[in-house]
Amino acid sequence: MSNVKTYEIPVDLKQLITSNQAFHYRIVPVAKEEGVLKLKTDNQDIKGLQNELTIILGCPVDIALETKEEIQSYLTFNYRKTTVSSSEKLQYEDQFLQKLIATAKDFGSSDIHMEPYEKLCRVRFRLDGKLKEQYTISNTEYPQLVNQIKIQSGLDISQKRLAQDGRITFKEGTDEFDIRVSTMPTLYGEKIVLRLLNRNTQEVSLNDLGFTEEEIEEYREAIKKPQGIILISGPTGSGKTTTLYATLKELNKETTNILTIEDPIEYTLQGINQVQLREDIEFDFPAALRAFLRQDPDIIMVGEIRDDRTAGMAIKAALTGHLVLSTIHTNSAWATISRLIDMKVPAFLLANTIAMSIAQRLVRQLCPHCKTKKHAETRDFPQGFEIPKKMEQHYVAVGCNHCYHTGYMGRKAIYEILPITKELETAIRHNELQIDAYIEKRKINTLQDNAIRMVADGETSVEEVYALLADN
């Protein structure tokens, strides 16, 4: 029997790895079992290589370390080495980036975070509002990936000390969407965030968002008014922009002139005149609003009321016969009133112009495949929170393959809708800002009411809405 070692790889396995991939990554295939491709390499960074090849090859990989001599023998015997040019090297990085974005999209991720540290770079996906680590990249490979992203988004690859912003149009087959790129210098290199702007958001209607039947009826009555201001409040990432876009889509008619001023424009809407904020040339929200009023608008959308000047111009636009939609950062629908008064909007003007105030939050929904029932106990809820008498049980998050082991699948908006009635107009005019009795009398559902309803219905967990329940 011959003791000569053979380095021949079966043809079916050899075809799974291209010659360029084999030499570039120093890998050879040895088996494929139950969908897992087993490889050998002389690359010491097994974990980084495994993460990268899982994306590049589109299947799970299991990698074992081998000597340089053995790997070289396998490569020489089975693959023909070609000279790898700089353009081919970029193709590897481009392929990895393409696969990374496609994977994030398939997961339903809204953002990809790439963060360099002393020994590696970690890649995290934001899934249903929470970050989850998915991959790590070696520090030797990361700078090339940064350059690739900068090239595609039109950024300066030589500038590493200042933050930059760009945009990529991602195409895969018939699928196409935009990606907002942000770079920022950190201690060990540039951190990059890719915001995946799902164009399907343009197709979302008000019926899809999470309004109750009563709430959506009240909201639609408010947006039918020819003038006044409607404000949506909530923290960053609470879905305010999606609500505004769904509203504009419903209001968008041939007979209506709609103008928006945004920073940035996240989605393009056919039939609506969208304007990008340019503070570098002093084209800010107040300047844009002044220009808008000379453009014969019916409806004006202001991305955000940030300061006194913007608040004053928005109120002026509403007073002069326009419907104004905007967002503001407050914790509740009624807190918006105090915030605008703090911004030096006279109470009597505010009372005459504000038509409706809305607060909203995005709440993660429990995965229907793995959520688990639990007996309701006082210790599960915030101190002082009174558990509804009918709530004997609730559900908790567990985690499974369907939800990528997060315990949640998708998100839903909850709202606090406050139409400004004659009674509230009087309260605003006289600076009477305590309206608890009014809310109770009118049976207005607060954010807390809608949060506990979702818990009782098994849609979400106590943990997910704990902060809202604690806000007594």
VOMAR-653857 format. One record per residue (C-alpha): x, y, z; residue number from 1. Coordinates in steps of 0.02 Angstrom, whole numbers, plus 50000, padded with zeros to 5 digits. Layout:
! residues N
<node <X Y Z> NUM>
...
***
This chain:
! residues 472
<node <50000 50000 50000> 1>
<node <50066 50171 49952> 2>
<node <50105 50295 50092> 3>
<node <50104 50442 49971> 4>
<node <49978 50572 50032> 5>
<node <49850 50630 49902> 6>
<node <49793 50812 49899> 7>
<node <49657 50792 49769> 8>
<node <49489 50869 49817> 9>
<node <49329 50789 49745> 10>
<node <49262 50888 49597> 11>
<node <49092 50926 49679> 12>
<node <49180 51005 49828> 13>
<node <49311 51095 49725> 14>
<node <49174 51183 49627> 15>
<node <49106 51263 49786> 16>
<node <49261 51373 49801> 17>
<node <49332 51476 49658> 18>
<node <49519 51479 49627> 19>
<node <49530 51662 49677> 20>
<node <49434 51630 49838> 21>
<node <49544 51481 49883> 22>
<node <49707 51579 49864> 23>
<node <49637 51743 49934> 24>
<node <49571 51665 50095> 25>
<node <49695 51519 50102> 26>
<node <49554 51391 50114> 27>
<node <49516 51218 50044> 28>
<node <49351 51123 50056> 29>
<node <49355 50950 50136> 30>
<node <49172 50902 50156> 31>
<node <48992 50965 50156> 32>
<node <48878 50885 50285> 33>
<node <48699 50936 50328> 34>
<node <48721 51102 50239> 35>
<node <48882 51147 50330> 36>
<node <49038 51170 50223> 37>
<node <49195 51107 50310> 38>
<node <49356 51197 50265> 39>
<node <49540 51195 50310> 40>
<node <49649 51350 50321> 41>
<node <49817 51412 50383> 42>
<node <49740 51580 50430> 43>
<node <49752 51604 50619> 44>
<node <49597 51714 50628> 45>
<node <49474 51569 50621> 46>
<node <49326 51664 50696> 47>
<node <49344 51816 50582> 48>
<node <49365 51705 50429> 49>
<node <49214 51600 50478> 50>
<node <49103 51753 50495> 51>
<node <49160 51824 50328> 52>
<node <49147 51662 50230> 53>
<node <48974 51623 50300> 54>
<node <48917 51781 50212> 55>
<node <49022 51762 50054> 56>
<node <48979 51579 50024> 57>
<node <48798 51592 50082> 58>
<node <48804 51440 50198> 59>
<node <48869 51394 50372> 60>
<node <49054 51350 50374> 61>
<node <49161 51250 50495> 62>
<node <49347 51289 50483> 63>
<node <49494 51189 50551> 64>
<node <49672 51253 50563> 65>
<node <49804 51166 50458> 66>
<node <49990 51196 50428> 67>
<node <50046 51317 50293> 68>
<node <50135 51175 50202> 69>
<node <49979 51067 50196> 70>
<node <49866 51209 50136> 71>
<node <49992 51259 50003> 72>
<node <49999 51081 49941> 73>
<node <49809 51072 49928> 74>
<node <49802 51239 49837> 75>
<node <49943 51197 49716> 76>
<node <49870 51027 49673> 77>
<node <49688 51080 49650> 78>
<node <49681 51263 49601> 79>
<node <49768 51369 49473> 80>
<node <49832 51530 49549> 81>
<node <49800 51689 49453> 82>
<node <49875 51859 49486> 83>
<node <49758 51956 49599> 84>
<node <49751 52136 49539> 85>
<node <49695 52283 49647> 86>
<node <49527 52284 49556> 87>
<node <49502 52099 49595> 88>
<node <49544 52133 49777> 89>
<node <49408 52264 49779> 90>
<node <49288 52134 49709> 91>
<node <49312 52027 49865> 92>
<node <49273 52174 49976> 93>
<node <49127 52224 49866> 94>
<node <49061 52046 49870> 95>
<node <49072 52042 50059> 96>
<node <48985 52210 50075> 97>
<node <48848 52156 49954> 98>
<node <48818 51995 50049> 99>
<node <48823 52086 50217> 100>
<node <48689 52211 50164> 101>
<node <48583 52074 50086> 102>
<node <48592 51973 50248> 103>
<node <48543 52124 50353> 104>
<node <48396 52156 50237> 105>
<node <48339 51975 50248> 106>
<node <48346 51987 50438> 107>
<node <48236 52143 50432> 108>
<node <48375 52250 50505> 109>
<node <48359 52440 50500> 110>
<node <48544 52478 50530> 111>
<node <48716 52397 50516> 112>
<node <48846 52455 50643> 113>
<node <49031 52423 50607> 114>
<node <49139 52461 50759> 115>
<node <49329 52445 50764> 116>
<node <49415 52398 50928> 117>
<node <49594 52356 50975> 118>
<node <49593 52175 50914> 119>
<node <49442 52161 50798> 120>
<node <49294 52249 50722> 121>
<node <49120 52193 50771> 122>
<node <48968 52204 50658> 123>
<node <48798 52226 50739> 124>
<node <48624 52228 50661> 125>
<node <48482 52330 50734> 126>
<node <48336 52210 50740> 127>
<node <48168 52279 50796> 128>
<node <48255 52426 50879> 129>
<node <48389 52327 50975> 130>
<node <48570 52296 50924> 131>
<node <48629 52116 50907> 132>
<node <48807 52062 50864> 133>
<node <48814 51958 50706> 134>
<node <48995 51951 50646> 135>
<node <49173 52003 50683> 136>
<node <49301 52062 50555> 137>
<node <49488 52059 50577> 138>
<node <49575 52227 50598> 139>
<node <49682 52191 50445> 140>
<node <49529 52173 50332> 141>
<node <49422 52313 50405> 142>
<node <49513 52465 50328> 143>
<node <49487 52395 50152> 144>
<node <49301 52372 50190> 145>
<node <49292 52553 50251> 146>
<node <49371 52614 50089> 147>
<node <49250 52510 49987> 148>
<node <49101 52587 50077> 149>
<node <49173 52762 50055> 150>
<node <49202 52734 49869> 151>
<node <49024 52673 49842> 152>
<node <48947 52816 49943> 153>
<node <49053 52952 49864> 154>
<node <49153 52996 50020> 155>
<node <49334 53051 50034> 156>
<node <49439 52896 50072> 157>
<node <49588 53002 50125> 158>
<node <49488 53093 50259> 159>
<node <49492 52987 50418> 160>
<node <49486 53122 50552> 161>
<node <49316 53199 50517> 162>
<node <49140 53127 50515> 163>
<node <49065 53106 50340> 164>
<node <48892 53068 50271> 165>
<node <48849 52985 50107> 166>
<node <48724 52874 50018> 167>
<node <48727 52708 49925> 168>
<node <48595 52636 49810> 169>
<node <48590 52449 49841> 170>
<node <48534 52334 49701> 171>
<node <48507 52147 49709> 172>
<node <48408 52072 49567> 173>
<node <48247 52172 49554> 174>
<node <48264 52237 49731> 175>
<node <48330 52415 49752> 176>
<node <48338 52531 49903> 177>
<node <48444 52672 49973> 178>
<node <48570 52662 50115> 179>
<node <48622 52812 50217> 180>
<node <48806 52803 50265> 181>
<node <48883 52888 50417> 182>
<node <49067 52877 50464> 183>
<node <49145 52938 50627> 184>
<node <49327 52932 50687> 185>
<node <49354 52832 50847> 186>
<node <49506 52776 50946> 187>
<node <49542 52622 50838> 188>
<node <49476 52679 50669> 189>
<node <49317 52739 50587> 190>
<node <49149 52678 50650> 191>
<node <49022 52658 50510> 192>
<node <48833 52651 50520> 193>
<node <48729 52600 50370> 194>
<node <48545 52648 50382> 195>
<node <48441 52536 50267> 196>
<node <48299 52643 50199> 197>
<node <48166 52517 50152> 198>
<node <48067 52585 50005> 199>
<node <47920 52478 50059> 200>
<node <47890 52613 50191> 201>
<node <47817 52717 50049> 202>
<node <47679 52586 50033> 203>
<node <47630 52591 50217> 204>
<node <47457 52663 50249> 205>
<node <47383 52732 50408> 206>
<node <47285 52570 50428> 207>
<node <47448 52472 50447> 208>
<node <47525 52572 50589> 209>
<node <47438 52520 50750> 210>
<node <47298 52647 50775> 211>
<node <47141 52581 50857> 212>
<node <46981 52608 50756> 213>
<node <46931 52755 50866> 214>
<node <47105 52833 50858> 215>
<node <47121 52824 50669> 216>
<node <46947 52900 50648> 217>
<node <46997 53048 50759> 218>
<node <47163 53067 50668> 219>
<node <47082 53067 50496> 220>
<node <46960 53201 50553> 221>
<node <47107 53309 50608> 222>
<node <47206 53293 50445> 223>
<node <47051 53340 50343> 224>
<node <47055 53515 50417> 225>
<node <47113 53650 50295> 226>
<node <47223 53735 50424> 227>
<node <47305 53711 50593> 228>
<node <47454 53616 50658> 229>
<node <47464 53430 50699> 230>
<node <47614 53375 50802> 231>
<node <47683 53200 50830> 232>
<node <47798 53177 50979> 233>
<node <47913 53039 51036> 234>
<node <48097 52995 51053> 235>
<node <48213 52957 50906> 236>
<node <48166 52791 50828> 237>
<node <47984 52793 50883> 238>
<node <47916 52788 50706> 239>
<node <47863 52971 50690> 240>
<node <47932 52987 50513> 241>
<node <47836 52832 50455> 242>
<node <47675 52904 50526> 243>
<node <47707 53069 50435> 244>
<node <47744 52982 50269> 245>
<node <47587 52875 50284> 246>
<node <47487 53034 50320> 247>
<node <47561 53126 50169> 248>
<node <47523 52976 50059> 249>
<node <47340 52986 50110> 250>
<node <47333 53175 50084> 251>
<node <47425 53171 49917> 252>
<node <47299 53221 49784> 253>
<node <47310 53309 49616> 254>
<node <47216 53459 49688> 255>
<node <47335 53483 49835> 256>
<node <47507 53566 49841> 257>
<node <47613 53479 49973> 258>
<node <47787 53540 50022> 259>
<node <47906 53457 50144> 260>
<node <48069 53514 50224> 261>
<node <48171 53368 50291> 262>
<node <48341 53330 50365> 263>
<node <48377 53213 50283> 264>
<node <48251 53159 50151> 265>
<node <48235 52974 50193> 266>
<node <48109 52921 50061> 267>
<node <48053 53002 49899> 268>
<node <47866 53024 49877> 269>
<node <47795 53043 49702> 270>
<node <47687 53199 49683> 271>
<node <47757 53287 49838> 272>
<node <47885 53427 49833> 273>
<node <48024 53376 49953> 274>
<node <48162 53495 50004> 275>
<node <48327 53448 50089> 276>
<node <48384 53555 50235> 277>
<node <48552 53642 50201> 278>
<node <48612 53726 50360> 279>
<node <48786 53750 50285> 280>
<node <48712 53884 50171> 281>
<node <48588 53946 50304> 282>
<node <48441 53858 50222> 283>
<node <48369 53796 50386> 284>
<node <48190 53756 50439> 285>
<node <48137 53940 50466> 286>
<node <48215 53994 50300> 287>
<node <48129 53851 50208> 288>
<node <47962 53892 50289> 289>
<node <47975 54074 50235> 290>
<node <48008 54015 50057> 291>
<node <47866 53888 50066> 292>
<node <47737 54022 50107> 293>
<node <47776 54104 49939> 294>
<node <47746 53938 49848> 295>
<node <47556 53932 49869> 296>
<node <47555 53775 49979> 297>
<node <47404 53685 50049> 298>
<node <47499 53567 50164> 299>
<node <47672 53591 50239> 300>
<node <47773 53456 50325> 301>
<node <47917 53512 50435> 302>
<node <48031 53367 50483> 303>
<node <48057 53426 50662> 304>
<node <48023 53578 50771> 305>
<node <48193 53601 50852> 306>
<node <48198 53781 50911> 307>
<node <48103 53941 50944> 308>
<node <48120 54009 50766> 309>
<node <48054 53850 50686> 310>
<node <47909 53841 50810> 311>
<node <47863 54023 50775> 312>
<node <47866 53999 50585> 313>
<node <47763 53838 50597> 314>
<node <47630 53928 50700> 315>
<node <47631 54073 50576> 316>
<node <47606 53951 50431> 317>
<node <47460 53869 50521> 318>
<node <47382 54039 50561> 319>
<node <47387 54093 50379> 320>
<node <47277 53954 50314> 321>
<node <47390 53802 50296> 322>
<node <47389 53628 50370> 323>
<node <47558 53600 50453> 324>
<node <47624 53428 50504> 325>
<node <47779 53410 50610> 326>
<node <47868 53314 50749> 327>
<node <47936 53366 50917> 328>
<node <48029 53280 51059> 329>
<node <47914 53263 51211> 330>
<node <47858 53117 51319> 331>
<node <47670 53136 51301> 332>
<node <47540 53219 51190> 333>
<node <47499 53354 51318> 334>
<node <47684 53388 51359> 335>
<node <47697 53458 51182> 336>
<node <47597 53609 51239> 337>
<node <47720 53650 51379> 338>
<node <47866 53625 51260> 339>
<node <47797 53749 51133> 340>
<node <47761 53877 51269> 341>
<node <47942 53854 51327> 342>
<node <47990 53893 51146> 343>
<node <47907 54063 51169> 344>
<node <47750 54025 51068> 345>
<node <47614 54137 51145> 346>
<node <47480 54031 51229> 347>
<node <47337 54121 51139> 348>
<node <47416 54085 50967> 349>
<node <47447 53904 51013> 350>
<node <47266 53883 51070> 351>
<node <47206 53952 50903> 352>
<node <47317 53845 50792> 353>
<node <47351 53673 50865> 354>
<node <47225 53546 50802> 355>
<node <47294 53385 50875> 356>
<node <47440 53322 50977> 357>
<node <47498 53142 50964> 358>
<node <47627 53041 51060> 359>
<node <47691 52876 50993> 360>
<node <47811 52734 51032> 361>
<node <47866 52579 50939> 362>
<node <47841 52418 51038> 363>
<node <47921 52252 50993> 364>
<node <47796 52111 50967> 365>
<node <47826 51942 51046> 366>
<node <47877 51801 50930> 367>
<node <47720 51693 50909> 368>
<node <47828 51536 50892> 369>
<node <47915 51543 51061> 370>
<node <47825 51663 51179> 371>
<node <47785 51580 51345> 372>
<node <47639 51606 51463> 373>
<node <47675 51663 51640> 374>
<node <47565 51694 51793> 375>
<node <47550 51881 51829> 376>
<node <47644 51927 51988> 377>
<node <47671 52097 52068> 378>
<node <47861 52079 52059> 379>
<node <47853 52070 51868> 380>
<node <47783 52247 51858> 381>
<node <47853 52417 51909> 382>
<node <47834 52466 52091> 383>
<node <47667 52551 52120> 384>
<node <47590 52490 51957> 385>
<node <47416 52419 51983> 386>
<node <47393 52258 51884> 387>
<node <47221 52253 51799> 388>
<node <47107 52132 51891> 389>
<node <47068 52031 51735> 390>
<node <47253 52002 51697> 391>
<node <47295 51834 51774> 392>
<node <47436 51796 51654> 393>
<node <47552 51875 51528> 394>
<node <47685 51816 51405> 395>
<node <47874 51826 51411> 396>
<node <48005 51824 51273> 397>
<node <48106 51664 51249> 398>
<node <48197 51660 51082> 399>
<node <48205 51535 50938> 400>
<node <48266 51517 50759> 401>
<node <48114 51609 50691> 402>
<node <48158 51770 50785> 403>
<node <48348 51753 50779> 404>
<node <48343 51711 50965> 405>
<node <48281 51884 51017> 406>
<node <48108 51829 51075> 407>
<node <48026 51964 50967> 408>
<node <47967 51977 50788> 409>
<node <47919 52145 50714> 410>
<node <47861 52305 50796> 411>
<node <47697 52398 50814> 412>
<node <47663 52580 50853> 413>
<node <47556 52631 51000> 414>
<node <47479 52804 51006> 415>
<node <47410 52934 51124> 416>
<node <47288 53041 51025> 417>
<node <47236 53209 51096> 418>
<node <47118 53314 50989> 419>
<node <47121 53495 51046> 420>
<node <46940 53530 51094> 421>
<node <46864 53697 51147> 422>
<node <46890 53644 51328> 423>
<node <47077 53614 51297> 424>
<node <47093 53776 51197> 425>
<node <47032 53868 51352> 426>
<node <47154 53772 51463> 427>
<node <47300 53818 51347> 428>
<node <47248 54001 51338> 429>
<node <47244 54013 51528> 430>
<node <47403 53908 51549> 431>
<node <47308 53775 51647> 432>
<node <47418 53625 51608> 433>
<node <47350 53493 51728> 434>
<node <47222 53393 51628> 435>
<node <47221 53221 51713> 436>
<node <47037 53241 51757> 437>
<node <46996 53287 51576> 438>
<node <47087 53133 51508> 439>
<node <46996 53020 51632> 440>
<node <46826 53099 51595> 441>
<node <46850 53086 51407> 442>
<node <46919 52909 51423> 443>
<node <47070 52951 51316> 444>
<node <47189 52804 51297> 445>
<node <47363 52854 51353> 446>
<node <47524 52771 51298> 447>
<node <47521 52673 51461> 448>
<node <47341 52614 51429> 449>
<node <47387 52550 51256> 450>
<node <47547 52470 51321> 451>
<node <47456 52369 51454> 452>
<node <47323 52321 51324> 453>
<node <47460 52245 51216> 454>
<node <47528 52149 51367> 455>
<node <47354 52085 51411> 456>
<node <47325 52030 51231> 457>
<node <47491 51935 51227> 458>
<node <47563 52047 51092> 459>
<node <47711 52107 51194> 460>
<node <47799 52079 51359> 461>
<node <47801 52177 51521> 462>
<node <47989 52196 51500> 463>
<node <47966 52283 51331> 464>
<node <47847 52416 51400> 465>
<node <47917 52423 51578> 466>
<node <47970 52606 51562> 467>
<node <47797 52658 51502> 468>
<node <47710 52563 51643> 469>
<node <47827 52643 51770> 470>
<node <47784 52818 51709> 471>
<node <47638 52847 51829> 472>
***
